[in-house]
Structure formats: structure tokens, C-alpha cells
């Protein structure tokens, strides 16, 4: 099927035609080669980093923390007292998760996390941040218009719920513990973890209710 | 700095548009860019705050015109030049004039390094925090040309200490390569209406992590 190669190639679809490279691809490839030639990076290190964040470290880690907090009151208390120790104790440690605070949603209080100054995010429990989290619209409005932001995610909180927004300005990383959905009595930790989306741990979603498959 | 990075409360950026597909990367170069920046940082030639400052210290028009990983790459290029690790000439030709005086993070060391991270708390050596949980504090009206991690929206405002996090590396000095200077770090809770007026919800709050030098003692 004929299509316009030159247009696609210049506007972000370099894989349509390998004979051309868009500007950013060329720039990044040249820089990678230069840094490798100068001994500033080990090219093999890049593959390990990508494998780590594409296949090993992601929101499933955080979901396991939440599921355990829902089923084990002692662990929930430990999370409140010292989230860093509690979460590291589950084996979820590392870069951008050195210092952690868990914030618990209740019927009275909803928590939401942002980094207005850059893109700080708890990599060790949620992986790499989604594009919207790093975007100017979210960073600009999460602090001043959290209800408007939540509406764009399809979330409406009950009248009277107060919102607390956590702006991650330091090396402390915040994990939201959403409320456990109704109708999950007797669920295993694995079943519960399936109800915990990444966004529910940022605070732009609620945990999923199993009966309907909809966010509670 | 009063720079383009300080976005909290700004208008005009439009809707958020969460993407249900939401891939981690939107092009192969973004994958390489993320990994390259993390790997290069692993050589230890700069601090996380030097890296942040390299991204934000630019013309606002340029900052807002760049995508996220483009900004990472521009920041990396600027850091490499500032640190004397790569010359303008090498960047424009792509040809290395010689090896850099830095030890790269080796592939077999990456896994343990990522798992270890780099904790930012330091020994207070007898220093005690000036404030305790529950105390009302006033933020200072600081507007340095250099790096600072107090957003403009909470300058010169009253808030309540919600937590004392510990004695943490101070970003303002860390952005100049100083890895040791640290200060007490607090979580300060502000009434959202004190920050954003009537547009904020009546009982909503905004909590911000702020170091002791950002607060009036």
C-alpha cells in the first residue's frame, strides 16, 4: 500500500522506513555511540536498565503492597509507621524508592500524588511514570484543581470527601493505598492485587470493584 | 529558579488526556534515551539535582516545546559539556577525541546499583530539627537564580508540620555538586485555599516536602 514515507519519517514514525532517521533518533543514536566511545557508558548497561523497567519493576509491586495492607492489619500499621522499612522488607527497594511514605484513602480523605517541579515518582513500586504524570497539564493542575483532574480520569468523589495532594518535591516518594472495594471478603492477596491499578496508587483512580469490573 | 519547570497552579496547558494504551515509550529513541541517561548518571559525575537543574535551566519556550525524553537528552548534553566530559565539537561531529576521565557503570553492576539506589538521608551529627509535628510555620519568600525545590505557589505561606522526614541532602547545594550538605526535611501541610484561593476546595490540602532553610525559624 503506497504511503508518503517522507512525511512519516519526519514526524515521529521512523520505523516505517529504515532508510531514513528522524532528527531525534539520529541525535540519540549519535550520543549513545559517542558516550560508549568515550567510556562514559557501557552499552550493555542500557539493556539491563531497559529489561529492569520493562519486565521486572512495575505497578505489580505496588499492588502487592496494597493487597497485603488490606489483609494484614499489622503490615498496614507498619506501613503507616515506616513505609520505607515495610516496603523494602517485601524486597521492593531501589532507585527512586529509597524513601517512601504510604498515604491511606478513607471515606473522608482522598490522596493524590504529583511532582509539579519535574517527574518524581516511586519507581521501585510503580515502575516508570506514565506520560500524563510527567505532562505539563497534570503537573499544573493537580495542586490547584484536583477535582477537575479527577473528573478527566472519570472519578467523582462523594460530596464531603476532602482531597490531599502530595507534591513530591524531595526524595520522599508517595504511594497511595486505595480503599479496599466492597464485596472482596475472602479474596486472596493475589486476587486483591488484581484490583489495584497503577492509577489507583497515584490517586487518579479508585481500586476496581470485582462485581462490575468498574472502578468503585 | 523562577523557571519553566515550576508548573503548579499555572493555567493554559489544557486537558490531561490519559492514554488507555499508555506505552512506557512512544519510540525506540525514547527507550534508549531513558536507559542512556540512567546509565550515564550511574558513572557518578553529577548529582540528581545537577541533573534536574540541567533540564529546567533553559528558555521557557524551549522547555515547553520539548517532549519529556527530549528534555532528558538536552539536559544530559548540557551536563556533559558543563562537566567537561564532552566538548561541543564532539557533540556536533559525534567523533570522540579521547576517553573521558570517568568509570562507566558496568553492565554487571547495573542490577545491584538499581536495587541499592542512593539514599539521601545523612547523619545529623547532633543537629536537632527546629520544628515538630503540629507546629505552624511560615515559608520564606526565596527566589534564587539557582536550583530550589520550593514551588512558587507555597512561598511566603503558613502551613503546619505534618512530618519530620529526617536529615536530607539539600537540593540547592546538591545542584552545585555538593553531596554532603544536608538539612532537616519536613512535610508541610497547607490549606489549599491559602495557596489557590476560591478555586480550591474548602477542606482540601496540599502537602509539600520542604527543607528547614525554606522556613522562617
Interface residues (C-beta under 8 A of the other chain):
Chain A: X12 X14 X15 X22 X24 X25 X27 X28 X29 X30 X31 X32 X33 X34 X35 X37 X38 X39 X40 X41 X42 X44 X45 X46 X47 X48 X49 X50 X52 X53 X54 X93 X94 X95 X96 X97 X98 X99 X101 X114 X116 X117 X118 X119 X124 X127 X128 X130 X131 X132 X134 X135 X136 X137 X138 X139 X140 X141 X142 X143 X144 X145 X146 X147 X149 X152 X153 X162 X163 X164 X165 X166 X167 X168 X169 X170 X171 X172 X199 X204
Chain B: X5 X6 X7 X8 X9 X10 X11 X13 X14 X15 X16 X17 X18 X19 X22 X24 X26 X27 X28 X29 X31 X32 X33 X34 X35 X36 X38 X39 X40 X42 X43 X48 X52 X55 X56 X64 X68 X70 X73 X76 X77 X80 X85 X86 X90 X91 X94 X95 X96 X98 X99 X100 X102 X103 X104 X105 X106 X107 X109 X110 X111 X113 X114 X115 X116 X117 X118 X119 X120 X121 X149 X150 X151 X153 X163 X165 X166 X168 X169 X171 X185 X187 X189 X192 X195 X196 X199 X200 X201 X203 X204 X205 X206 X207 X208 X209 X210 X211
